[in-house]
Every structure is written in structure tokens, then in C-alpha cells.
Amino acid sequence: MAPPPPGRNTSSSPSLDQPSWFELAREVSQAAAGKGYGGHEEVYAAFAADRKLHIQSIRRALTAFTGVGKVAALDPGRAGRLRDLPVTVVITIARWIDYDRKAAFEAMDRYEAGKLGTRQIDIEEREARKRNADFFAHITRYEGLYELDAFDTAFAHLLKDWRSEPTGPFDATGKGPFSRCFRHRQRDERCLLLVPGPFAQPRDWENNRNSIMLQAQGAVSMGYRVLIVVPEVHGIKTMLEGWLSTFALTGDRIEILETQLRQLPNAPEDSGAPGP
């Protein structure tokens, strides 16, 4: 391994060298097992006093210990290498893999090769986390606009004989697949709006068509009409109508509309968007 760059620490705290932070954290974890929150704190305080450490050092070692376990589920060999890295670096890597595993592991490799210091890896993770947050804020806004486009299309299709209202019992029993309910002004009839997606790839529509159509069919069996609105691309409407034909489901209780819905934005280059 190349010598560490200037400013790089070989341990987050010299006092955690003997025993290593990993062994210490494992020992504390075992001692605290089965105890409640108050019991955990007593164990942490006892170890801190015995080793002449601040209790926060114990907590950070335990956080890093948990991070090693998280990495072990993905890459056992890499998790073994993490045990020899400083607590601060391990915590940073473990936090990074939550939203971009590939970038986190690449940063770990650069650190081990002496190309990245402790401070630099923390800075890079913070920058990646901000990009990730900004991107998903954009996605959240986009998804609202995608659904709004679908609502406008459904409302225009149903015309003035229907009024919009919440989805009633579906709202009361948890987040469900239906975006809105329309009630007929004259007849005792309700129509649920189903807006699948948005999906990043055309194959995602194929992979999800059973789920989409079974949701619609389930609502029909409960006496609802269902209006499904999909993007006017990739032959999605034809594909879903083919599902209805395959299962010989006829009638007008499920209707599929296609329209121009806003497409998913691309993840920014070198972003913190989740990796595989």
C-alpha cells in the first residue's frame, strides 16, 4: 500500500488502537445485548471509564461496527478490510453506500491506495449526499407533475358529469395505488384513477404490467370503474390492452388512456443517485 497522503490518519483516535476499535465495539455490543436503552448507556459508560475514552468514542465505534455488518451483507471481503480502517472512514463509507454503493466502494479503494485522505473522503461523501438530495427533490417535484398531467387527462375525458374527490377507504387504510376517485353526479358510480409509474425504462412497464392490471381488476371486483392513464410512448397502452385480451376481460369497467406525461429526468453525471 502506498504511504498515506499528508493529513491522513491511520486511526480516528490513538486511544482506540489497543484493542482495535472493531474488537472494542464487538465487546461492547456483546455486553449490551439484551439490555434496554438505559442499560446500553450504562455499559457504554463503564467501557469508556475503563478504557479512559469519551463515551462518544464508544458510540462512534459501535456505529462503525454496524457499518461493517452492513457492508458484509454486500461484500464480505471488503467488510474484512474495513476493520483495519479508521472509525471515521468506516462511518463515512457505510453512510455513502446507502445511496451510492459504487461510488462509496471506489472511494474506499482510493483511500486504501493512499490517494485519498480522511478529510477528503468525508468532503466527497458530503458533496455526493447533497447532489443525491438535490436530484431526488427534483424527482419528487417531477412525480407530482407527472400525476397532475394524468389527472388533467382523466378529468377532461370524463367531462363535467363527474366530480373529483379523495379515494375514500383507500386513503383511510394506507397508501394505495389509486391517485384519485371520481364520483358521477347523477348515478351511484365511482371511477378510480390509476397512474402507474413513472418508470425509467420501457422494460419496467413490461415487468410491472401484471401488478398494474391486477390492481385495476381488484378494484373492478369491488364495484369500481378504473381509468388507467399511461405515457403516450413505447406502446404501453397497447401492451396493457393485450393483457386484458389475454385474460378475456371484456366490458368497459377498465379503460386505458394514453397522453403526454413528463418523462423521468436523467440522473446527473457523477451524481449520488443510488447505484446497483
C-alpha positions as CSV (number, residue, x, y, z in Angstrom):
1,M,0.0,0.0,0.0
2,A,1.3,3.5,-0.9
3,P,2.2,5.8,2.1
4,P,-0.8,7.9,3.3
5,P,-1.2,11.4,1.8
6,P,-0.5,14.4,4.1
7,G,-3.1,14.8,6.8
8,R,-4.3,11.2,6.6
9,N,-4.8,9.5,10.0
10,T,-4.3,5.8,10.4
11,S,-6.8,5.8,13.3
12,S,-9.7,8.0,14.2
13,S,-8.3,8.2,17.8
14,P,-4.9,6.9,19.1
15,S,-6.6,5.6,22.2
16,L,-8.7,3.2,20.1
17,D,-5.6,1.3,18.9
18,Q,-5.4,-1.2,21.7
19,P,-7.6,-3.1,21.4
20,S,-8.7,-2.2,17.8
21,W,-11.9,-0.2,17.6
22,F,-13.6,-3.2,15.9
23,E,-12.7,-5.6,18.7
24,L,-13.7,-3.0,21.3
25,A,-17.1,-2.4,19.6
26,R,-17.8,-6.1,19.3
27,E,-17.0,-6.5,23.0
28,V,-19.3,-3.6,23.9
29,S,-22.1,-4.8,21.6
30,Q,-22.0,-8.2,23.3
31,A,-22.1,-6.8,26.7
32,A,-25.0,-4.5,25.9
33,A,-27.1,-7.2,24.1
34,G,-30.5,-7.7,25.7
35,K,-30.4,-4.6,27.7
36,G,-32.7,-1.6,27.2
37,Y,-31.7,1.9,26.3
38,G,-30.7,2.7,29.9
39,G,-28.8,-0.5,30.2
40,H,-26.9,0.2,27.0
41,E,-25.8,3.6,28.2
42,E,-24.6,2.1,31.5
43,V,-22.5,-0.4,29.5
44,Y,-21.1,2.3,27.2
45,A,-20.2,4.5,30.3
46,A,-18.5,1.6,32.0
47,F,-16.3,0.7,29.0
48,A,-15.5,4.4,28.4
49,A,-14.3,4.7,32.0
50,D,-12.4,1.5,31.9
51,R,-10.6,2.4,28.7
52,K,-10.3,6.1,29.6
53,L,-12.3,7.1,26.5
54,H,-15.1,9.6,26.0
55,I,-18.4,7.8,25.8
56,Q,-18.9,9.3,22.3
57,S,-15.9,7.4,21.1
58,I,-17.7,4.2,22.2
59,R,-20.8,5.2,20.3
60,R,-18.9,6.0,17.2
61,A,-17.0,2.7,17.3
62,L,-20.4,1.0,17.6
63,T,-21.7,3.0,14.6
64,A,-18.7,1.8,12.6
65,F,-19.2,-1.7,13.8
66,T,-22.8,-1.7,12.5
67,G,-21.5,-0.2,9.2
68,V,-19.1,-3.2,8.8
69,G,-22.0,-5.5,9.2
70,K,-24.0,-3.7,6.5
71,V,-21.1,-3.9,4.1
72,A,-20.6,-7.6,5.0
73,A,-24.0,-8.4,3.6
74,L,-22.9,-6.9,0.2
75,D,-19.2,-7.8,0.1
76,P,-17.7,-9.9,2.9
77,G,-14.1,-9.4,1.7
78,R,-14.4,-5.7,1.7
79,A,-16.1,-5.7,5.1
80,G,-13.0,-7.5,6.4
81,R,-10.8,-4.7,5.1
82,L,-12.9,-2.1,6.7
83,R,-12.0,-3.4,10.1
84,D,-8.5,-2.1,9.6
85,L,-9.6,1.5,8.6
86,P,-10.3,4.4,11.0
87,V,-13.7,4.7,12.6
88,T,-14.4,8.0,10.8
89,V,-13.7,6.5,7.4
90,V,-15.8,3.4,8.1
91,I,-18.8,5.5,9.2
92,T,-18.4,7.6,6.0
93,I,-18.3,4.6,3.7
94,A,-21.3,3.0,5.5
95,R,-23.3,6.1,5.1
96,W,-22.3,6.5,1.5
97,I,-23.4,3.0,0.4
98,D,-27.0,3.8,1.5
99,Y,-27.4,5.9,-1.7
100,D,-24.4,5.1,-4.0
101,R,-22.6,1.8,-3.3
102,K,-20.4,2.0,-6.4
103,A,-19.0,5.5,-5.5
104,A,-18.6,4.5,-1.9
105,F,-16.5,1.4,-2.7
106,E,-14.4,3.4,-5.3
107,A,-13.7,6.0,-2.6
108,M,-12.7,3.2,-0.2
109,D,-10.3,1.8,-2.8
110,R,-8.7,5.2,-3.3
111,Y,-8.3,5.6,0.4
112,E,-6.6,2.3,0.8
113,A,-4.3,3.1,-2.1
114,G,-3.2,6.3,-0.4
115,K,-4.9,8.5,-3.0
116,L,-7.5,10.0,-0.6
117,G,-7.2,11.2,2.9
118,T,-9.6,11.0,5.8
119,R,-10.8,14.6,5.4
120,Q,-11.1,14.3,1.6
121,I,-13.3,11.2,1.8
122,D,-15.6,13.0,4.2
123,I,-15.8,16.0,1.9
124,E,-16.5,13.9,-1.2
125,E,-19.3,12.0,0.7
126,R,-20.9,15.2,1.8
127,E,-20.9,16.6,-1.7
128,A,-22.3,13.3,-3.1
129,R,-25.0,13.4,-0.5
130,K,-26.0,16.9,-1.4
131,R,-26.2,16.0,-5.1
132,N,-28.3,13.0,-4.2
133,A,-30.7,15.1,-2.2
134,D,-31.0,17.7,-4.9
135,F,-31.7,15.1,-7.5
136,F,-34.4,13.3,-5.5
137,A,-36.0,16.7,-4.7
138,H,-36.2,17.2,-8.5
139,I,-37.7,13.7,-8.9
140,T,-40.3,14.3,-6.2
141,R,-41.4,17.5,-7.9
142,Y,-41.4,15.7,-11.3
143,E,-43.6,12.9,-10.0
144,G,-46.1,15.4,-8.8
145,L,-46.2,17.0,-12.3
146,Y,-46.4,13.5,-13.9
147,E,-49.5,12.7,-11.8
148,L,-51.0,16.2,-12.4
149,D,-50.7,15.6,-16.2
150,A,-52.6,12.3,-15.8
151,F,-55.3,13.9,-13.6
152,D,-55.9,16.6,-16.2
153,T,-56.2,13.9,-18.9
154,A,-58.7,11.9,-16.9
155,F,-60.8,14.8,-15.9
156,A,-61.0,16.0,-19.5
157,H,-62.0,12.5,-20.6
158,L,-64.8,12.1,-18.0
159,L,-66.2,15.6,-18.6
160,K,-68.5,17.5,-16.3
161,D,-70.7,14.6,-15.3
162,W,-68.0,13.5,-12.8
163,R,-66.6,15.3,-9.8
164,S,-63.2,14.7,-8.2
165,E,-62.8,13.5,-4.6
166,P,-60.3,11.7,-2.4
167,T,-60.1,7.9,-2.8
168,G,-62.1,7.3,0.4
169,P,-61.5,4.0,2.1
170,F,-58.2,3.5,0.2
171,D,-56.9,6.7,1.8
172,A,-58.0,5.6,5.2
173,T,-56.3,2.2,5.0
174,G,-52.9,3.3,3.9
175,K,-51.0,4.5,0.8
176,G,-52.5,2.7,-2.2
177,P,-52.1,2.6,-5.9
178,F,-55.0,5.0,-6.7
179,S,-54.4,8.7,-7.1
180,R,-58.0,10.0,-7.1
181,C,-61.6,9.0,-7.2
182,F,-64.3,10.4,-9.5
183,R,-68.0,10.3,-8.5
184,H,-70.8,10.5,-11.1
185,R,-73.0,13.4,-10.3
186,Q,-76.2,11.5,-11.2
187,R,-75.5,7.8,-10.9
188,D,-74.2,5.9,-7.9
189,E,-71.0,5.2,-9.7
190,R,-67.3,5.8,-8.8
191,C,-64.2,5.7,-11.0
192,L,-60.7,5.3,-9.6
193,L,-57.7,6.9,-11.3
194,L,-54.7,4.6,-11.6
195,V,-51.5,6.3,-12.7
196,P,-48.7,3.7,-12.9
197,G,-45.1,4.8,-12.9
198,P,-43.1,6.8,-13.7
199,F,-40.7,4.1,-14.8
200,A,-37.2,4.8,-16.0
201,Q,-37.0,2.1,-18.7
202,P,-39.6,0.6,-21.1
203,R,-38.9,-2.9,-19.8
204,D,-40.1,-1.7,-16.3
205,W,-43.6,-1.4,-17.8
206,E,-43.4,-4.9,-19.0
207,N,-42.2,-6.2,-15.6
208,N,-44.9,-4.3,-13.8
209,R,-47.9,-4.9,-16.1
210,N,-49.3,-7.9,-14.0
211,S,-49.2,-5.8,-10.9
212,I,-50.8,-2.8,-12.6
213,M,-53.6,-4.7,-14.2
214,L,-54.3,-6.9,-11.2
215,Q,-54.7,-3.7,-9.1
216,A,-57.2,-2.4,-11.6
217,Q,-59.1,-5.7,-11.8
218,G,-59.2,-5.9,-8.0
219,A,-61.0,-2.5,-7.8
220,V,-63.4,-3.6,-10.5
221,S,-64.3,-6.7,-8.5
222,M,-65.3,-4.3,-5.7
223,G,-67.6,-2.4,-8.0
224,Y,-65.5,0.5,-9.2
225,R,-64.6,1.6,-12.7
226,V,-60.9,2.2,-13.2
227,L,-59.3,4.7,-15.5
228,I,-55.6,4.0,-16.2
229,V,-53.5,6.8,-17.6
230,V,-50.1,6.0,-19.2
231,P,-47.5,7.8,-21.2
232,E,-48.0,8.0,-24.9
233,V,-44.8,6.2,-25.7
234,H,-43.4,2.7,-26.2
235,G,-46.8,1.2,-27.0
236,I,-47.7,1.0,-23.3
237,K,-51.4,1.3,-23.9
238,T,-51.4,-1.5,-26.4
239,M,-49.4,-3.7,-24.1
240,L,-51.9,-3.3,-21.2
241,E,-54.8,-3.8,-23.5
242,G,-53.2,-7.0,-24.7
243,W,-53.2,-8.1,-21.0
244,L,-56.9,-7.6,-20.9
245,S,-57.4,-9.6,-24.1
246,T,-55.1,-12.4,-22.8
247,F,-57.3,-12.9,-19.7
248,A,-60.5,-12.4,-21.7
249,L,-61.6,-9.5,-19.5
250,T,-64.2,-7.6,-21.5
251,G,-66.5,-4.7,-20.9
252,D,-65.9,-1.0,-20.1
253,R,-65.0,-1.2,-16.4
254,I,-61.3,-0.8,-17.1
255,E,-60.3,2.0,-19.6
256,I,-56.8,2.8,-20.6
257,L,-55.9,6.3,-21.8
258,E,-52.5,7.5,-23.2
259,T,-51.3,11.0,-23.1
260,Q,-48.1,13.1,-22.9
261,L,-46.7,12.7,-19.4
262,R,-43.5,14.3,-18.3
263,Q,-40.6,11.8,-18.7
264,L,-38.2,11.0,-15.9
265,P,-35.2,13.3,-15.8
266,N,-31.8,11.7,-16.2
267,A,-29.6,11.4,-13.2
268,P,-26.8,14.0,-13.2
269,E,-23.4,12.7,-14.3
270,D,-21.2,11.6,-11.3
271,S,-24.3,12.0,-9.1
272,G,-25.1,10.4,-5.8
273,A,-28.1,8.7,-7.3
274,P,-28.4,5.1,-6.0
275,G,-26.0,2.6,-7.5
276,P,-26.8,-1.0,-8.2
